[in-house]
Amino acid sequence: MNVSVIKIGGNIIDNEQECAAFLKQFAELKGAKILIHGGGKIASEMGTRLGIQPNMVNGRRITDADTLEVVTMVYGGLVNKNLVASLQALGCNSLGLTGADGNLITAIKRPVGEIDYGFAGDVTGVNTEVLEALLNANFIPVVAPLTHNQQGQLLNTNADTIATELAKALASKGYEVSLRYCFDKPGVMLDLSDPNSLVTEMNTSLYEQLKKQGVIAAGMIPKLHNAFDATNAGVTNVYMGLAENLLQEKPYGTAVLS
Amino acid sequence: MNVSVIKIGGNIIDNEQECAAFLKQFAELKGAKILIHGGGKIASEMGTRLGIQPNMVNGRRITDADTLEVVTMVYGGLVNKNLVASLQALGCNSLGLTGADGNLITAIKRPVGEIDYGFAGDVTGVNTEVLEALLNANFIPVVAPLTHNQQGQLLNTNADTIATELAKALASKGYEVSLRYCFDKPGVMLDLSDPNSLVTEMNTSLYEQLKKQGVIAAGMIPKLHNAFDATNAGVTNVYMGLAENLLQEKPYGTAVLS
């Protein structure tokens, strides 16, 4: 069975028009599919309105108890349920989930090292039976980036990581998985100012070279780690790029090879 | 097939200890079951923190656009996902839903009459197929009081009404449904100061009599309307009372007869 695992980030969530266009394209995408969404600026904005300042280290949110409350509300409630309602309006039988629902994604609170990430969850398992039961019943799971530790604690987990882990878990059960990370660029670019500099195929040796040259830096590094992780675990194809290009029948962006 | 439909309100949601005790009892309840929860004070508190004043008329919340955002976050996110995570810790394979998820509960925006209730949803349908698919897959649905209009609009619907509609829909499909509305009293009381004045059996003639006498008033009227509605629609048994009494094998409270 083929499954498309599509991850969208803040650039789509934060922009009403782009989000509407994306959802239309997603609804039209054939076959079994799963949507994983980030939270965008809404979580930070809501936190600020509640007097909670966002605390970021290396592009990752530090999840203190107040922040966990905000992301549970925003990711699990506001964003997730509005995406589900919008998809339902497009005839797409979506069902919103966090990792706690159906025990879908278990995690442990990230051990405190140099940085204390607070209630950040490192994934320990994916319950593929639940995912299969939902896919077989023709539901389209819409997954918020929240996990749980099976002891009653919700945890905040990066949405790229959730997409990667779901894709890997389905691949391990014999599914042909197409994983597509949508973000705000056409893919990995050699020169951000040159739209023709798209890297259409990325492999580990090119990655190491480009990282050494400083072409790949900051947020792209964990993104590509996730992508290679998926490829190495048997995910059939992995793409990064703009949603409108990646949701075409023939995705156009950066294909991440092993 | 037997299904218990259990509704809890603010008195349980707002009290950490009571909530923990309830969830333990709910997890131990045998057979298929569905939990419907209200939002409690958290929605009003969160609204106040965000500078939105709760606007209540006749005990019902007026749902303007800002309030809808708050209840979507609090009911659909914060409360729902924490209940799910807590139940998972008790080995209860819960799955959180709103009416938008799987197109479970459709509604229309309440027509504007004397009062404009804003984004309040009057239920138009329950998708029993979805509910059956989830129950058959041994999930325990945990339902937040939100519905949708199938055109992308989430709506705020009273949790008692949601419980009633889900119970009626399952009864119409041949399920033996036990509906239990948990609230902060042992049931309908002839005298609130006398714990021995519990009405153990309520029927429509007693209801009319007690309403005339002013014994039944305010919030109890819509609660009892919901209960009679369920009984008349073939729900096998309907109880109102304290959670700890209603979740016993032999529920103790007010049994609502037709």
Boltz contact constraints between the chains, C-beta under 6 A:
constraints:
  - contact:
      token1: [A, 49]
      token2: [B, 50]
      max_distance: 6.0
  - contact:
      token1: [A, 50]
      token2: [B, 49]
      max_distance: 6.0
  - contact:
      token1: [A, 72]
      token2: [B, 77]
      max_distance: 6.0
  - contact:
      token1: [A, 72]
      token2: [B, 78]
      max_distance: 6.0
  - contact:
      token1: [A, 72]
      token2: [B, 81]
      max_distance: 6.0
  - contact:
      token1: [A, 73]
      token2: [B, 73]
      max_distance: 6.0
  - contact:
      token1: [A, 73]
      token2: [B, 77]
      max_distance: 6.0
  - contact:
      token1: [A, 73]
      token2: [B, 78]
      max_distance: 6.0
  - contact:
      token1: [A, 76]
      token2: [B, 77]
      max_distance: 6.0
  - contact:
      token1: [A, 76]
      token2: [B, 81]
      max_distance: 6.0
  - contact:
      token1: [A, 77]
      token2: [B, 72]
      max_distance: 6.0
  - contact:
      token1: [A, 77]
      token2: [B, 73]
      max_distance: 6.0
  - contact:
      token1: [A, 77]
      token2: [B, 76]
      max_distance: 6.0
  - contact:
      token1: [A, 77]
      token2: [B, 77]
      max_distance: 6.0
  - contact:
      token1: [A, 78]
      token2: [B, 72]
      max_distance: 6.0
  - contact:
      token1: [A, 78]
      token2: [B, 73]
      max_distance: 6.0
  - contact:
      token1: [A, 81]
      token2: [B, 72]
      max_distance: 6.0
  - contact:
      token1: [A, 81]
      token2: [B, 76]
      max_distance: 6.0
  - contact:
      token1: [A, 81]
      token2: [B, 98]
      max_distance: 6.0
  - contact:
      token1: [A, 81]
      token2: [B, 100]
      max_distance: 6.0
  - contact:
      token1: [A, 81]
      token2: [B, 154]
      max_distance: 6.0
  - contact:
      token1: [A, 84]
      token2: [B, 100]
      max_distance: 6.0
  - contact:
      token1: [A, 84]
      token2: [B, 101]
      max_distance: 6.0
  - contact:
      token1: [A, 85]
      token2: [B, 100]
      max_distance: 6.0
  - contact:
      token1: [A, 85]
      token2: [B, 148]
      max_distance: 6.0
  - contact:
      token1: [A, 85]
      token2: [B, 152]
      max_distance: 6.0
  - contact:
      token1: [A, 85]
      token2: [B, 154]
      max_distance: 6.0
  - contact:
      token1: [A, 86]
      token2: [B, 152]
      max_distance: 6.0
  - contact:
      token1: [A, 88]
      token2: [B, 100]
      max_distance: 6.0
  - contact:
      token1: [A, 88]
      token2: [B, 103]
      max_distance: 6.0
  - contact:
      token1: [A, 89]
      token2: [B, 151]
      max_distance: 6.0
  - contact:
      token1: [A, 89]
      token2: [B, 152]
      max_distance: 6.0
  - contact:
      token1: [A, 95]
      token2: [B, 101]
      max_distance: 6.0
  - contact:
      token1: [A, 95]
      token2: [B, 102]
      max_distance: 6.0
  - contact:
      token1: [A, 96]
      token2: [B, 101]
      max_distance: 6.0
  - contact:
      token1: [A, 98]
      token2: [B, 81]
      max_distance: 6.0
  - contact:
      token1: [A, 100]
      token2: [B, 81]
      max_distance: 6.0
  - contact:
      token1: [A, 100]
      token2: [B, 84]
      max_distance: 6.0
  - contact:
      token1: [A, 100]
      token2: [B, 85]
      max_distance: 6.0
  - contact:
      token1: [A, 100]
      token2: [B, 88]
      max_distance: 6.0
  - contact:
      token1: [A, 101]
      token2: [B, 84]
      max_distance: 6.0
  - contact:
      token1: [A, 101]
      token2: [B, 95]
      max_distance: 6.0
  - contact:
      token1: [A, 101]
      token2: [B, 96]
      max_distance: 6.0
  - contact:
      token1: [A, 102]
      token2: [B, 95]
      max_distance: 6.0
  - contact:
      token1: [A, 102]
      token2: [B, 139]
      max_distance: 6.0
  - contact:
      token1: [A, 103]
      token2: [B, 88]
      max_distance: 6.0
  - contact:
      token1: [A, 133]
      token2: [B, 137]
      max_distance: 6.0
  - contact:
      token1: [A, 137]
      token2: [B, 133]
      max_distance: 6.0
  - contact:
      token1: [A, 139]
      token2: [B, 102]
      max_distance: 6.0
  - contact:
      token1: [A, 148]
      token2: [B, 85]
      max_distance: 6.0
  - contact:
      token1: [A, 151]
      token2: [B, 89]
      max_distance: 6.0
  - contact:
      token1: [A, 152]
      token2: [B, 85]
      max_distance: 6.0
  - contact:
      token1: [A, 152]
      token2: [B, 86]
      max_distance: 6.0
  - contact:
      token1: [A, 152]
      token2: [B, 89]
      max_distance: 6.0
  - contact:
      token1: [A, 154]
      token2: [B, 81]
      max_distance: 6.0
  - contact:
      token1: [A, 154]
      token2: [B, 85]
      max_distance: 6.0
